[in-house]
């Protein structure tokens, strides 16, 4: 079987990392595994852009016929059976399918605002979801949404995200403070960095602590405002986006996520795999992921977030114990082996 992963960009993000992960692991389990990026390579393309299974379409606009023609040729040349479209790339795959290409189409729904599904635009998806042969959802709420709002009647499954283990050493984080907090979240309103900064200000009055932030800078008004807030604080360090955050996580004490909404955050899987304790807002699939092995607090509550982090700062034994147990859980449930078994059972249904 030949399976192609389709994604619009490879800027660092959960959907983008999952497209690469599936591309890599399916090389070991299928005849041919391809990764096609439609619009922008992005930082994550480094390291795989020379792979013979990697293609970049250079799509200029929504209805770029040259890019569509290139994509159809790739499908034909490689005898692709299944296109696995991540996030918004589903639209380009549908265009290809209704213009005559023959393949099965799986849409992978990574929608992060799963706390606000009532506000999600549905008209285009509902009209064209008949072209999908199956849907993979990253949490149960999205699965119910596809079933009820899209009224999708074909194969539908919830599959958790997973992270590939990397054999890498640690990279030093800046500063000399005793405790290092780290957060991996692009500079978007959904990630609620302001809530995290308020919590950090409270912690900074009591502890020798620093905050290290990783994530894409979209250079819009919101991210510019955030960067000004970062610069006001001596113990806050912003690194931008990096190809792999795991080496930095290994130098941290606690991984923090302060989002207002999430699907199934890859960042928390990375925190757990790196062996650090986790404090997060209780959104999306987070509670089921952590299973009482992390400190969870309501969204948009900086006092609760500060208190939860301080519990781990004051009790190193609990912090290390929870981190160790969480790492074991992540390896069991969010590893390549556990998720891929379910995926390979799902695929033959088409």
Residue frames as qw, qx, qy, qz and C-alpha x, y, z in Angstrom:
[[0.000, 0.887, 0.462, 0.000, 0.00, 0.00, 0.00],
 [0.423, 0.238, 0.005, 0.874, 1.25, 3.50, -0.88],
 [0.245, -0.830, -0.471, 0.172, 0.31, 6.32, 1.51],
 [0.352, 0.443, 0.025, 0.824, 0.92, 10.05, 1.02],
 [0.280, -0.635, -0.456, 0.557, 0.88, 12.63, 3.82],
 [0.226, 0.630, 0.306, 0.677, -0.42, 16.05, 2.70],
 [0.364, -0.678, -0.353, 0.532, 0.14, 19.27, 4.67],
 [0.284, 0.930, 0.180, 0.147, 0.02, 22.98, 3.75],
 [0.143, 0.847, -0.416, 0.300, 3.22, 24.08, 5.54],
 [0.821, -0.140, -0.453, 0.318, 5.97, 22.68, 7.72],
 [0.073, -0.632, 0.332, -0.696, 6.17, 25.58, 10.14],
 [0.184, 0.054, -0.884, 0.426, 6.49, 24.15, 13.67],
 [0.597, -0.152, 0.117, -0.779, 3.11, 23.01, 14.97],
 [0.609, -0.116, 0.731, -0.283, 1.31, 19.89, 16.12],
 [0.822, 0.469, 0.223, -0.233, -0.30, 18.95, 12.78],
 [0.464, 0.770, -0.435, -0.048, 2.97, 19.56, 10.95],
 [0.193, -0.514, 0.820, -0.161, 4.96, 17.37, 13.34],
 [0.728, 0.083, 0.623, -0.273, 2.38, 14.60, 12.99],
 [0.746, 0.630, -0.071, -0.204, 2.56, 14.71, 9.18],
 [0.272, 0.687, -0.670, 0.072, 6.32, 14.19, 9.41],
 [0.439, -0.320, 0.787, -0.293, 6.00, 11.47, 12.05],
 [0.831, 0.283, 0.400, -0.264, 3.54, 9.45, 9.96],
 [0.607, 0.723, -0.313, -0.110, 5.72, 9.95, 6.87],
 [0.054, 0.627, -0.763, 0.149, 8.77, 8.59, 8.69],
 [0.505, -0.189, 0.787, -0.299, 7.24, 5.63, 10.50],
 [0.824, 0.384, 0.254, -0.330, 5.19, 4.42, 7.52],
 [0.388, 0.670, -0.609, -0.170, 8.40, 3.91, 5.58],
 [0.124, -0.319, 0.923, -0.176, 8.85, 0.80, 7.73],
 [0.452, 0.211, 0.784, -0.370, 5.31, -0.51, 7.24],
 [0.632, 0.652, 0.264, -0.325, 4.19, 0.37, 3.68],
 [0.776, 0.314, 0.320, 0.444, 5.53, -0.06, 0.17],
 [0.351, 0.403, 0.117, 0.837, 5.83, 3.67, -0.38],
 [0.269, -0.773, -0.440, 0.370, 5.49, 6.60, 2.04],
 [0.356, 0.457, 0.188, 0.793, 5.46, 10.18, 0.71],
 [0.180, -0.677, -0.394, 0.594, 5.15, 13.66, 2.21],
 [0.291, 0.525, 0.394, 0.696, 3.82, 16.53, 0.09],
 [0.157, -0.552, -0.327, 0.751, 3.83, 20.15, 1.30],
 [0.374, 0.734, 0.524, 0.217, 1.55, 22.45, -0.68],
 [0.085, 0.963, 0.172, 0.188, 2.31, 26.07, 0.23],
 [0.025, -0.870, 0.405, -0.279, 5.37, 26.68, 2.45],
 [0.699, 0.185, -0.647, 0.243, 8.29, 24.46, 3.50],
 [0.565, -0.761, 0.063, -0.313, 8.93, 25.98, 6.93],
 [0.162, -0.708, 0.659, -0.197, 11.57, 25.14, 9.52],
 [0.779, -0.177, 0.570, -0.190, 10.53, 21.51, 9.96],
 [0.837, 0.538, -0.066, -0.077, 11.46, 20.77, 6.33],
 [0.105, 0.745, -0.650, 0.110, 15.11, 20.91, 7.37],
 [0.374, -0.320, 0.854, -0.167, 16.43, 17.39, 7.56],
 [0.610, 0.272, 0.739, -0.085, 13.80, 15.83, 5.28],
 [0.453, 0.748, -0.021, -0.484, 13.76, 18.06, 2.18],
 [0.194, 0.555, -0.741, -0.323, 16.41, 15.86, 0.52],
 [0.518, 0.030, 0.837, -0.176, 14.41, 12.69, 1.14],
 [0.038, -0.006, -0.756, -0.653, 13.27, 11.15, -2.20],
 [0.101, -0.533, -0.838, -0.048, 9.76, 10.84, -0.74],
 [0.093, -0.644, -0.329, 0.684, 9.47, 14.58, -0.03],
 [0.293, 0.484, 0.504, 0.653, 7.75, 16.95, -2.49],
 [0.047, -0.524, -0.281, 0.803, 7.05, 20.68, -2.37],
 [0.392, 0.623, 0.638, 0.227, 4.29, 21.99, -4.68],
 [0.209, -0.132, 0.053, 0.967, 4.98, 25.75, -4.29],
 [0.038, 0.682, 0.708, 0.179, 1.23, 26.45, -4.40],
 [0.171, 0.176, -0.006, 0.969, 0.61, 30.19, -4.95],
 [0.437, -0.100, 0.115, -0.887, -3.12, 30.42, -4.28],
 [0.650, 0.008, 0.606, -0.458, -6.16, 28.30, -3.42],
 [0.831, 0.437, 0.303, -0.164, -6.88, 27.24, -7.00],
 [0.027, -0.703, 0.603, 0.375, -3.29, 27.03, -8.33],
 [0.915, 0.316, 0.008, -0.252, -3.76, 24.76, -11.36],
 [0.494, 0.607, -0.608, 0.135, 0.00, 24.21, -11.88],
 [0.221, -0.397, 0.774, -0.442, 0.35, 22.95, -8.31],
 [0.806, 0.076, 0.366, -0.458, -2.73, 20.78, -8.76],
 [0.810, 0.493, -0.288, -0.134, -1.27, 19.30, -11.94],
 [0.232, 0.556, -0.748, 0.279, 2.06, 18.57, -10.16],
 [0.498, -0.235, 0.667, -0.502, 0.18, 16.88, -7.34],
 [0.888, 0.248, 0.126, -0.366, -1.83, 14.69, -9.71],
 [0.647, 0.562, -0.514, 0.032, 1.41, 13.60, -11.42],
 [0.076, -0.465, 0.783, -0.406, 2.96, 12.67, -8.06],
 [0.725, -0.036, 0.484, -0.489, -0.09, 10.57, -7.22],
 [0.876, 0.414, -0.089, -0.231, 0.00, 8.79, -10.59],
 [0.445, 0.627, -0.622, 0.149, 3.77, 8.25, -10.69],
 [0.056, -0.356, 0.818, -0.448, 3.87, 6.76, -7.19],
 [0.511, -0.238, -0.766, -0.308, 0.58, 4.82, -7.52],
 [0.114, -0.164, 0.575, -0.794, -0.77, 6.36, -4.32],
 [0.295, -0.396, -0.860, -0.129, -3.66, 4.45, -2.73],
 [0.358, -0.776, -0.492, 0.163, -4.37, 6.76, 0.23],
 [0.208, 0.544, -0.124, 0.803, -3.94, 10.50, 0.71],
 [0.495, -0.568, -0.537, 0.378, -3.75, 11.34, 4.41],
 [0.160, 0.658, 0.107, 0.728, -4.56, 15.08, 4.52],
 [0.430, -0.377, -0.530, 0.626, -3.65, 16.97, 7.69],
 [0.056, -0.520, -0.255, 0.813, -5.53, 20.08, 8.81],
 [0.396, 0.678, 0.101, -0.611, -6.54, 22.54, 6.10],
 [0.000, -0.376, 0.757, 0.535, -4.84, 20.62, 3.27],
 [0.447, 0.310, 0.829, -0.129, -8.06, 18.58, 2.91],
 [0.445, 0.735, 0.171, -0.483, -9.41, 21.19, 0.47],
 [0.204, 0.637, -0.612, -0.422, -6.57, 20.72, -2.01],
 [0.208, -0.087, 0.973, 0.058, -6.98, 16.94, -1.81],
 [0.468, 0.523, 0.629, -0.335, -10.70, 17.28, -2.52],
 [0.371, 0.745, -0.199, -0.517, -9.98, 19.49, -5.56],
 [0.047, 0.440, -0.849, -0.289, -7.68, 16.78, -6.85],
 [0.311, 0.141, 0.932, -0.125, -10.22, 14.04, -6.23],
 [0.474, 0.639, 0.465, -0.388, -13.19, 15.77, -7.88],
 [0.343, 0.740, -0.353, -0.458, -11.00, 16.60, -10.90],
 [0.847, 0.343, -0.319, -0.250, -10.55, 12.92, -11.62],
 [0.214, 0.476, -0.819, 0.241, -7.69, 11.42, -9.56],
 [0.841, -0.259, -0.388, -0.274, -8.49, 8.08, -8.00],
 [0.344, 0.224, -0.732, 0.544, -7.47, 7.59, -4.37],
 [0.509, -0.640, -0.574, 0.042, -8.95, 7.14, -0.92],
 [0.103, 0.607, -0.182, 0.766, -8.94, 10.32, 1.17],
 [0.577, -0.526, -0.543, 0.310, -8.46, 10.39, 4.94],
 [0.002, -0.791, 0.068, -0.608, -8.79, 13.73, 6.70],
 [0.587, -0.217, -0.555, 0.548, -6.81, 14.16, 9.94],
 [0.202, -0.852, -0.223, -0.430, -8.61, 16.75, 12.09],
 [0.569, -0.035, -0.435, 0.696, -6.11, 18.54, 14.40],
 [0.122, -0.760, -0.208, -0.604, -8.41, 21.46, 15.26],
 [0.388, 0.087, -0.589, 0.703, -7.01, 23.13, 18.38],
 [0.278, -0.195, 0.214, -0.916, -10.03, 25.19, 19.47],
 [0.389, -0.237, -0.872, -0.181, -11.98, 22.18, 20.62],
 [0.079, -0.377, -0.639, 0.666, -13.35, 24.19, 23.58],
 [0.272, 0.499, 0.082, -0.819, -15.13, 26.43, 21.06],
 [0.254, 0.098, 0.869, 0.413, -16.50, 23.96, 18.50],
 [0.257, 0.724, 0.601, -0.220, -19.86, 25.75, 18.34],
 [0.112, 0.857, -0.100, -0.493, -18.03, 28.66, 16.67],
 [0.414, -0.261, 0.711, 0.504, -16.21, 26.48, 14.12],
 [0.488, 0.436, -0.278, -0.703, -17.11, 27.20, 10.47],
 [0.585, 0.002, 0.807, -0.076, -18.84, 24.13, 9.08],
 [0.651, 0.592, 0.109, -0.463, -20.42, 25.01, 5.73],
 [0.454, 0.637, -0.574, -0.239, -17.51, 24.13, 3.36],
 [0.113, -0.318, 0.930, -0.143, -16.46, 21.07, 5.36],
 [0.580, 0.219, 0.670, -0.409, -19.98, 19.68, 5.50],
 [0.655, 0.615, -0.051, -0.436, -20.54, 20.27, 1.78],
 [0.526, 0.615, -0.578, -0.103, -17.32, 18.51, 0.75],
 [0.397, -0.436, 0.769, -0.247, -16.85, 15.90, 3.48],
 [0.905, 0.236, 0.226, -0.272, -18.64, 13.44, 1.23],
 [0.634, 0.645, -0.424, 0.049, -15.31, 13.20, -0.60],
 [0.186, -0.568, 0.746, -0.294, -13.65, 11.86, 2.56],
 [0.738, -0.010, -0.654, -0.167, -13.40, 8.09, 2.98],
 [0.697, -0.431, -0.493, 0.293, -12.44, 8.38, 6.64],
 [0.071, -0.853, 0.158, -0.492, -11.64, 10.89, 9.38],
 [0.669, -0.141, -0.520, 0.512, -9.02, 10.70, 12.13],
 [0.253, -0.873, -0.067, -0.411, -9.65, 12.98, 15.13],
 [0.412, 0.360, -0.601, 0.583, -7.13, 13.94, 17.82],
 [0.140, -0.051, 0.705, -0.693, -9.70, 13.93, 20.62],
 [0.108, 0.402, 0.906, -0.072, -13.15, 12.60, 21.43],
 [0.193, 0.664, 0.304, -0.655, -14.82, 16.02, 21.18],
 [0.204, 0.480, -0.500, -0.692, -13.70, 16.36, 17.56],
 [0.006, -0.060, -0.972, -0.227, -14.93, 12.84, 16.82],
 [0.148, 0.571, 0.732, -0.342, -18.39, 13.70, 18.17],
 [0.179, 0.648, -0.043, -0.739, -18.33, 16.96, 16.18],
 [0.132, 0.268, -0.756, -0.582, -17.63, 15.10, 12.92],
 [0.012, 0.271, 0.962, 0.020, -20.35, 12.60, 13.72],
 [0.070, 0.670, 0.637, -0.376, -23.01, 15.14, 14.70],
 [0.120, 0.750, -0.012, -0.650, -22.20, 18.40, 12.90],
 [0.138, 0.413, -0.681, -0.589, -20.72, 16.97, 9.69],
 [0.857, 0.130, 0.267, -0.422, -23.07, 13.98, 9.93],
 [0.291, 0.551, -0.756, -0.200, -20.18, 11.87, 8.71],
 [0.912, -0.079, 0.138, -0.379, -21.33, 8.27, 8.25],
 [0.808, 0.390, -0.429, 0.102, -18.12, 6.57, 7.06],
 [0.800, -0.162, -0.395, 0.420, -15.06, 5.39, 9.03],
 [0.136, -0.848, 0.135, -0.494, -14.31, 7.66, 11.98],
 [0.829, -0.222, -0.387, 0.338, -11.65, 7.12, 14.64],
 [0.273, -0.934, 0.205, -0.110, -9.94, 8.92, 17.51],
 [0.873, 0.111, -0.197, 0.433, -6.17, 8.44, 17.37],
 [0.413, -0.856, 0.023, 0.311, -3.84, 10.23, 19.80],
 [0.388, 0.847, -0.353, 0.087, -0.81, 12.11, 18.56],
 [0.914, -0.291, 0.045, 0.281, 2.60, 10.58, 19.13],
 [0.021, 0.920, -0.382, -0.091, 6.22, 11.70, 19.28],
 [0.880, 0.300, -0.303, 0.206, 9.26, 9.95, 17.86],
 [0.691, -0.669, 0.084, 0.261, 11.97, 9.36, 20.43],
 [0.489, 0.795, -0.263, 0.245, 15.23, 11.16, 19.69],
 [0.833, -0.294, -0.131, 0.449, 18.64, 10.14, 20.98],
 [0.288, 0.736, -0.068, 0.608, 19.90, 13.62, 21.74],
 [0.460, -0.173, -0.499, 0.713, 21.73, 15.30, 24.56],
 [0.119, -0.847, -0.440, 0.274, 20.57, 18.35, 26.45],
 [0.357, 0.528, 0.087, 0.766, 21.01, 21.94, 25.26],
 [0.279, -0.281, -0.477, 0.785, 21.57, 24.62, 27.87],
 [0.028, -0.858, -0.464, -0.219, 18.86, 27.15, 28.59],
 [0.242, 0.588, -0.174, 0.752, 19.83, 30.75, 29.32],
 [0.447, -0.706, 0.094, -0.542, 20.11, 32.28, 32.78],
 [0.332, 0.263, -0.802, 0.421, 21.37, 31.10, 36.14],
 [0.599, -0.352, 0.181, -0.696, 18.12, 30.88, 38.10],
 [0.352, -0.246, 0.870, -0.241, 17.59, 27.79, 40.28],
 [0.534, 0.341, 0.763, -0.131, 14.42, 26.56, 38.54],
 [0.076, 0.234, -0.525, -0.815, 13.68, 26.65, 34.82],
 [0.574, 0.458, 0.566, -0.375, 10.12, 26.62, 33.46],
 [0.096, -0.174, 0.672, 0.714, 9.62, 25.94, 29.76],
 [0.572, 0.503, 0.480, -0.435, 6.67, 26.37, 27.42],
 [0.211, -0.051, 0.731, 0.647, 6.37, 25.28, 23.78],
 [0.276, 0.701, 0.626, -0.202, 3.52, 27.23, 22.20],
 [0.346, 0.392, 0.360, 0.772, 3.32, 29.39, 19.09],
 [0.044, -0.219, -0.279, 0.934, 2.57, 33.06, 19.75],
 [0.264, -0.382, -0.624, -0.628, -1.19, 32.84, 19.24],
 [0.434, -0.399, 0.174, -0.789, -4.07, 34.09, 21.39],
 [0.879, -0.181, -0.350, -0.270, -5.26, 30.50, 21.94],
 [0.719, 0.079, -0.540, 0.430, -2.04, 29.70, 23.86],
 [0.437, -0.858, -0.176, -0.204, -2.70, 32.53, 26.39],
 [0.638, 0.209, -0.352, 0.652, 0.88, 33.55, 27.14],
 [0.140, -0.597, 0.159, -0.774, -0.41, 36.55, 29.12],
 [0.826, -0.478, -0.086, -0.286, -1.97, 34.17, 31.67],
 [0.895, -0.021, -0.224, 0.385, 1.40, 32.42, 31.96],
 [0.347, 0.468, -0.228, 0.780, 3.27, 35.71, 32.40],
 [0.470, -0.631, 0.068, -0.613, 0.91, 36.75, 35.22],
 [0.935, -0.338, -0.104, -0.015, 1.52, 33.42, 36.95],
 [0.757, 0.221, -0.225, 0.573, 5.26, 33.79, 36.42],
 [0.019, 0.650, -0.186, 0.736, 5.27, 37.27, 37.98],
 [0.725, -0.574, 0.063, -0.376, 3.71, 35.79, 41.13],
 [0.963, -0.106, -0.098, 0.227, 6.26, 32.97, 41.23],
 [0.565, 0.502, -0.191, 0.627, 9.16, 35.32, 40.62],
 [0.291, -0.753, 0.193, -0.558, 8.42, 37.09, 43.90],
 [0.807, -0.474, 0.265, -0.234, 9.03, 33.87, 45.88],
 [0.916, -0.059, 0.325, 0.230, 11.45, 31.69, 43.89],
 [0.108, -0.604, 0.550, 0.567, 14.65, 31.90, 41.87],
 [0.631, 0.361, 0.686, 0.020, 12.93, 30.93, 38.63],
 [0.067, 0.402, -0.432, -0.805, 13.16, 31.65, 34.90],
 [0.691, 0.464, 0.465, -0.302, 10.71, 31.15, 32.03],
 [0.182, -0.329, 0.695, 0.613, 11.85, 29.86, 28.62],
 [0.626, 0.518, 0.347, -0.468, 9.47, 30.21, 25.68],
 [0.226, -0.152, 0.774, 0.571, 9.62, 28.44, 22.30],
 [0.436, 0.593, 0.662, -0.143, 7.21, 28.93, 19.42],
 [0.415, 0.421, 0.461, 0.662, 6.57, 30.55, 16.07],
 [0.034, -0.527, -0.167, 0.833, 6.50, 34.36, 15.88],
 [0.427, 0.607, 0.634, 0.216, 3.78, 35.32, 13.37],
 [0.283, -0.048, 0.105, 0.952, 4.97, 38.94, 13.41],
 [0.157, -0.666, -0.536, -0.495, 1.44, 40.22, 13.87],
 [0.219, -0.683, 0.139, -0.683, 0.12, 42.75, 16.41],
 [0.847, -0.490, -0.042, -0.203, -0.48, 40.04, 19.02],
 [0.900, -0.041, -0.133, 0.413, 2.99, 38.51, 18.86],
 [0.329, 0.546, -0.168, 0.752, 4.63, 41.96, 18.82],
 [0.484, -0.682, 0.082, -0.542, 2.71, 42.84, 22.01],
 [0.941, -0.329, -0.073, 0.039, 3.80, 39.57, 23.60],
 [0.755, 0.237, -0.179, 0.584, 7.46, 40.13, 22.78],
 [0.005, -0.666, 0.185, -0.722, 7.32, 43.55, 24.41],
 [0.746, -0.568, 0.063, -0.342, 5.93, 41.86, 27.53],
 [0.943, -0.040, -0.147, 0.296, 8.74, 39.27, 27.44],
 [0.514, 0.471, -0.197, 0.689, 11.38, 42.01, 27.22],
 [0.336, -0.747, 0.106, -0.563, 10.03, 43.72, 30.35],
 [0.849, -0.481, 0.166, -0.141, 11.08, 40.71, 32.43],
 [0.036, 0.730, -0.681, -0.046, 14.76, 39.86, 32.99],
 [0.412, -0.227, 0.877, -0.101, 14.09, 36.20, 33.77],
 [0.748, 0.458, 0.409, -0.250, 11.95, 35.55, 30.66],
 [0.187, -0.440, 0.674, 0.563, 13.75, 34.22, 27.57],
 [0.757, 0.504, 0.231, -0.345, 12.16, 33.84, 24.13],
 [0.477, -0.317, 0.700, 0.427, 13.96, 31.55, 21.65],
 [0.478, 0.409, -0.382, -0.677, 11.59, 31.63, 18.64],
 [0.954, 0.122, 0.052, -0.270, 10.97, 28.42, 16.71],
 [0.165, -0.557, 0.804, 0.128, 13.43, 25.51, 16.62],
 [0.595, 0.189, -0.680, -0.386, 13.43, 22.29, 14.59],
 [0.703, -0.247, -0.664, 0.065, 13.57, 20.13, 17.73],
 [0.322, -0.735, 0.186, -0.567, 12.74, 21.29, 21.23],
 [0.918, -0.289, -0.270, 0.018, 13.55, 18.01, 22.99],
 [0.652, 0.158, -0.363, 0.647, 17.22, 18.94, 23.80],
 [0.072, -0.455, 0.198, -0.865, 16.01, 22.15, 25.51],
 [0.747, -0.453, -0.188, -0.448, 13.27, 20.31, 27.42],
 [0.859, -0.099, -0.421, 0.275, 15.92, 18.07, 28.95],
 [0.373, 0.195, -0.362, 0.832, 17.45, 21.12, 30.67],
 [0.365, -0.467, -0.046, -0.804, 14.15, 22.29, 32.16],
 [0.097, -0.055, 0.841, -0.529, 12.47, 21.43, 35.47],
 [0.376, 0.467, 0.688, -0.409, 8.77, 21.92, 34.60],
 [0.083, 0.194, 0.630, 0.748, 6.92, 22.10, 31.28],
 [0.199, 0.460, 0.497, -0.709, 3.97, 24.51, 31.31],
 [0.040, 0.332, 0.664, 0.669, 1.02, 25.00, 28.94],
 [0.092, 0.346, 0.471, -0.806, -1.48, 27.80, 29.65],
 [0.066, -0.153, -0.658, -0.735, -3.79, 27.41, 26.64],
 [0.506, 0.093, 0.243, -0.822, -7.44, 28.44, 26.54],
 [0.887, 0.263, 0.144, -0.350, -8.13, 25.55, 24.20],
 [0.093, -0.494, 0.824, 0.262, -6.35, 22.53, 22.73],
 [0.835, 0.140, -0.392, -0.361, -6.95, 19.40, 20.69],
 [0.931, -0.314, -0.008, 0.186, -4.33, 16.92, 21.85],
 [0.060, 0.952, -0.298, -0.039, -1.21, 19.02, 22.44],
 [0.861, 0.309, -0.290, 0.282, 2.00, 17.49, 21.09],
 [0.085, 0.698, -0.443, 0.556, 3.93, 19.77, 23.45],
 [0.678, -0.486, 0.370, -0.409, 2.68, 17.83, 26.49],
 [0.994, 0.093, -0.003, 0.055, 3.75, 14.54, 24.93],
 [0.576, 0.581, -0.325, 0.475, 7.20, 16.06, 24.36],
 [0.293, -0.682, 0.417, -0.524, 7.36, 17.31, 27.96],
 [0.891, -0.291, 0.247, -0.245, 6.50, 13.85, 29.25],
 [0.931, 0.292, -0.089, 0.199, 8.93, 12.09, 26.96],
 [0.342, 0.682, -0.379, 0.524, 11.73, 14.46, 28.02],
 [0.638, -0.241, -0.629, 0.372, 11.14, 13.40, 31.64],
 [0.055, 0.148, -0.302, 0.940, 10.02, 16.72, 33.11],
 [0.082, 0.473, 0.754, -0.448, 7.00, 17.46, 35.32],
 [0.030, 0.395, 0.548, 0.736, 3.96, 19.09, 33.69],
 [0.102, 0.499, 0.519, -0.686, 1.60, 21.86, 34.73],
 [0.032, 0.187, 0.636, 0.748, -1.20, 22.62, 32.26],
 [0.496, 0.080, 0.148, -0.852, -4.62, 24.10, 31.85],
 [0.423, 0.148, 0.887, -0.110, -7.34, 21.44, 31.72],
 [0.511, 0.547, -0.086, -0.657, -8.47, 21.78, 28.12],
 [0.613, 0.418, -0.571, -0.352, -9.09, 19.45, 25.19],
 [0.911, -0.030, -0.409, -0.046, -7.75, 15.94, 25.73],
 [0.154, 0.629, -0.583, 0.491, -5.26, 17.03, 28.41],
 [0.627, -0.412, 0.452, -0.482, -6.96, 15.41, 31.42],
 [0.984, 0.093, 0.078, -0.127, -7.14, 12.00, 29.74],
 [0.648, 0.587, -0.394, 0.285, -3.53, 12.32, 28.60],
 [0.041, 0.616, -0.568, 0.544, -2.09, 13.19, 32.00],
 [0.777, -0.282, -0.551, -0.110, -4.18, 10.85, 34.17],
 [0.608, -0.791, -0.039, -0.053, -3.38, 12.60, 37.51],
 [0.817, -0.131, 0.036, 0.560, 0.37, 12.59, 36.76],
 [0.301, 0.323, 0.070, 0.895, 0.46, 16.36, 36.21],
 [0.008, -0.474, -0.477, 0.740, -0.95, 19.47, 37.88],
 [0.103, 0.469, 0.627, 0.614, -4.02, 20.68, 35.95],
 [0.011, -0.424, -0.383, 0.821, -5.77, 24.00, 36.47],
 [0.403, 0.758, 0.496, -0.130, -8.68, 25.90, 34.88],
 [0.490, 0.422, 0.264, 0.716, -7.89, 28.04, 31.84],
 [0.025, 0.687, 0.095, 0.720, -7.43, 31.79, 32.28],
 [0.652, -0.744, -0.091, -0.110, -6.64, 31.55, 36.00],
 [0.446, 0.640, -0.471, 0.411, -3.11, 32.79, 36.68],
 [0.435, -0.579, 0.501, -0.473, -3.44, 32.36, 40.46],
 [0.948, -0.076, 0.254, -0.175, -4.30, 28.67, 40.12],
 [0.811, 0.506, -0.204, 0.211, -1.51, 28.23, 37.58],
 [0.107, 0.717, -0.509, 0.465, 1.02, 29.90, 39.88],
 [0.662, -0.441, 0.460, -0.394, -0.06, 27.78, 42.87],
 [0.986, 0.132, 0.086, -0.062, 0.18, 24.55, 40.89],
 [0.637, 0.594, -0.350, 0.346, 3.70, 25.34, 39.68],
 [0.163, -0.689, 0.505, -0.495, 4.77, 26.34, 43.21],
 [0.904, -0.270, 0.234, -0.235, 3.70, 22.91, 44.51],
 [0.929, 0.270, -0.058, 0.246, 6.29, 21.29, 42.25],
 [0.316, 0.724, -0.347, 0.506, 8.93, 23.95, 43.02],
 [0.431, -0.618, 0.444, -0.484, 8.56, 23.28, 46.75],
 [0.829, -0.187, 0.498, -0.172, 8.52, 19.49, 46.47],
 [0.250, 0.594, -0.676, -0.358, 11.28, 18.13, 44.26],
 [0.272, -0.084, 0.957, -0.050, 10.47, 14.52, 45.19],
 [0.535, 0.524, 0.569, -0.341, 6.85, 14.80, 43.98],
 [0.390, 0.759, -0.235, -0.464, 8.02, 16.65, 40.86],
 [0.093, 0.486, -0.835, -0.240, 10.54, 13.97, 39.92],
 [0.366, 0.092, 0.909, -0.175, 8.23, 11.10, 40.81],
 [0.556, 0.623, 0.366, -0.410, 5.35, 12.43, 38.69],
 [0.326, 0.723, -0.445, -0.416, 7.74, 13.14, 35.82],
 [0.102, -0.313, 0.937, 0.119, 9.06, 9.59, 35.92],
 [0.433, 0.315, 0.814, -0.226, 5.58, 8.02, 35.97],
 [0.484, 0.726, 0.112, -0.476, 4.36, 10.35, 33.23],
 [0.161, 0.602, -0.680, -0.387, 7.29, 9.41, 31.01],
 [0.240, -0.024, 0.971, 0.008, 6.35, 5.74, 31.41],
 [0.463, 0.553, 0.588, -0.366, 2.70, 6.51, 30.52],
 [0.369, 0.747, -0.213, -0.510, 3.66, 8.57, 27.45],
 [0.030, 0.420, -0.857, -0.297, 5.88, 5.77, 26.17],
 [0.312, 0.179, 0.926, -0.119, 3.05, 3.27, 26.62],
 [0.360, 0.663, 0.611, -0.240, 0.19, 5.29, 25.08],
 [0.312, 0.913, 0.018, -0.262, 1.68, 8.04, 22.91],
 [0.384, -0.487, 0.649, 0.441, 4.57, 6.26, 21.27],
 [0.360, 0.386, -0.615, -0.586, 5.06, 5.23, 17.67],
 [0.108, 0.023, -0.992, -0.052, 4.35, 1.60, 18.49],
 [0.187, 0.379, 0.777, -0.466, 1.05, 2.06, 20.32],
 [0.391, 0.590, 0.107, -0.698, -0.53, 4.57, 17.92],
 [0.270, 0.416, -0.673, -0.549, 0.71, 2.96, 14.73],
 [0.103, 0.111, 0.988, -0.034, -0.90, -0.37, 15.60],
 [0.316, 0.586, 0.574, -0.477, -4.30, 1.37, 15.71],
 [0.290, 0.644, -0.264, -0.656, -3.56, 3.28, 12.50],
 [0.137, 0.286, -0.869, -0.379, -2.59, 0.13, 10.61],
 [0.176, 0.324, 0.913, -0.174, -5.83, -1.50, 11.79],
 [0.296, 0.664, 0.294, -0.620, -7.79, 1.53, 10.55],
 [0.133, 0.524, -0.512, -0.667, -6.23, 1.77, 7.08],
 [0.068, 0.004, 0.945, 0.320, -7.33, -1.64, 5.68],
 [0.308, 0.526, 0.676, -0.415, -10.99, -0.58, 6.08],
 [0.336, 0.684, -0.088, -0.642, -10.72, 1.41, 2.84]]
